[in-house]
Amino acid sequence: MPNTMWSICICLVLVLTFVESFPQNGGISQYFSTKPEVSIINGEVCTPHCMPFIVGINLETAYVSDFCSGSLISPNYVLTAAHCLERAIQAEVVFGAHNITENEPTQIRQRVTTDDFIIYPGWRGEKVLTHDLALIRLPQSVTENEYIKVVKLATGSNRFVDRTGSVGGWGITKNGQTTITPLLRYIDAAIMSNKACRLVDSSYRNIIGPTHLCLSGTTSRGQVGTCIGDSGGPLSVSGYFSTKPEVSIINGEVCTPHCMPFIVGINLETTYGSDFCSGSLISPNYVLTAAHCLEIAIKAEVVFGAHDITVNEPTQVRQWVKTDDFIIHPGWRGEKVLTHDLALIRLPQPVAENGYIKIVKLATGTNRFVDKIENLLKFKWRLDATIYPDASQLVNSSRQNHMPYTDIGVEEL
């Protein structure tokens, strides 16, 4: 069963997310400019509290009021961008928000002054665009709950190239908009290598350094990006740092690549965090998985044709699905009962079979397989904290004698 520990890591906290759609003459606008520079463009409204670590920051300066985002990295500190705080004289920090313009019952608000601003000493201004980091020390510790979570930070060695990154914020969404967007929005896009990022635009060549990460602005939905009001917020990657393995292939063997071409990896996002489950491709349009995997999920990335689930292999096909495409067996009554633990994922696009992706044939209701000499192969991406904290990188196999009764009944679908 998926654990509920939050497993999102911050990769980058900058006003600028480098995107392919960024205009050549756009640059980085000056502090508190009314010109869009980096809101969530072509994004979607986030399910309430889908990013419980994101923080809204209402800023006051000697000149004007403004808005930035940040991330709760401990009960006592918020991480944001240096340029957000450089001219601020005080700020209101908002936790647990979905509609940032209202005082929702889930919210906690704290006021802080310049005494609580810690700007990274290496920050040299926006013309340099390095070390754009700052901390806000909170006057009162923040307690985690269903709506507020502390995020886990990535290490300096994590580059996340070709992984899907998520950016959220309340920033403006179009030119001419003068106020922030009330509801939290987000985009998902691929993280690029710094080399590829420099090639997008010649003006980037002398800007992108080893401390930067780049997010592509090109997605299946068109061009996406960030803008005013999203500054200081997190670029997050799901699927890392989970610490509670609960089911695993123990003492298994690494599977020959694509030895089980019908197995599907499912990256799950829930209100509480990210998780991982497996499934089976049972038709070009449907994946069979467990009901408990989807019960609290808000969306999922389904991965076909994978061997190393942590990278975008050329054999893979990936599709994002939402709750509208989750079909949970009506007899499912929760994990305490453990019957009818079945669910379908309806795919937005049919999947074509090839040498790496196959449809599995389902058993009939009369098949019991009792006392068969043959062993049943059970495959899963093993949860192994020493290899990969959420799920082992390579498909593992384990041979188990099939017992008369199991907690999975395909025939009940």
C-alpha positions, 0 to 999 in steps of 0.5 A: 500500500502506498505510504503517505509520507511526503516525498517531494524534493526541491531542486531549485529556488529561483525567480527564473525557470529557464523555459524555451518559450522565454522571450529573447528580449525578456530578460529578468525584469527589475524588482516589483516590475509590472512587466511579466518576467518569469505565473504559471503559464498554460498551467492547471489549477492544483487540487487543493493542497496538492503542494502542501510545502508551498508558501505564499509571501505577501511583501511590503517594500518602501515603494510598493507591495508585491508577492513571492512564493517559497517552500517550508524546509523546516518548522522554523524556516522558509526558503525563497529567492534573495531578490524577493527579500532584498528590498522588502521591509516586512512580509506576511508568510502564508501556509496551507493556502489554496486560495491565497486571496482568502483567509481559509481555515486551513491557513496559518499566517505569520508576519516577519520583519527584516530581522528574520530575513537571511539573504545568501551572502553570495547574492550579487543581484539579478544581473548575475543570477547566481545564489538567488537564495534566502531564508525567512526565519519564522517567529513561531514554529509551524506544525505539519498537518494535512495541509502543511508539510515540510519538504525534503531538499535534494542534494547537490549531486541530484541533476534530475535530467529528463525527470518531470519537474513541477512548478506551482504558484499564484503568479499572473497567468497572462500579459496585462494581469495586475493581480496574482491568481487566487488559486494555486496553479502548477505546470509539469515539464521535463528537466533539461541538461544545462548543455541543452539549456544553453543551446535554447538561446545564445543569451543563456550561454554565459548565464547557466552555471553548475548551480542552475537547473533548467525546465523545458517550456515545451510540453504536450499542451504547448508552451508553459512557464512561470511569471510574476508572483511565482518567484522564489517557489520550488521546482519539485520532483516526486518519487525521491526520499520515501522512507517506509518500504512496505512491500518489496521483492526480497532476494529477487533477481534483476529481470532481463530488460522487458522480460515482463512487457505488460508490467506498468509503473505508476507514479502517484501524486496524492494530497499527502505526497508522492508514491509508486505502484505497479499495474498491468496493461490489459488492453490498449486502453486500460491498466489494471492495478490495486484500488488502494493505490488510487484511493487517495491519488489525485493524478498519476503518471503511467509508464510503459516499456520500462526497465530502469523506471528512474530514467526516460528510456527510449523504450518507454511510453508515459501518459498522465492521467487524472482522477476522472480516469480512475475506476475503483471496484465498487466492492472495495471497502478499504484495506481492513477488508482486503477484498475487491482491491482492484482498480482500472486506469483508463488511458487518455491515448491507446497504447500500441504493442511493440517489442517492449510493451505487450497486453497481458491475457487475463485468467478466467474465473475458473482458473484457481492454479492450486497445486500447480508445479509451475511457479508464478512469477511476481514482478515489482520495482523493489523498494530498496532504500540502499539502491533507490529510496522509493523503488528499485531502479530495475525490474526485479523478479521473484518466484513464489509458489502460488497459494490457493487464496490471494488478496488479488482476484482478477476474476472479480473485476 
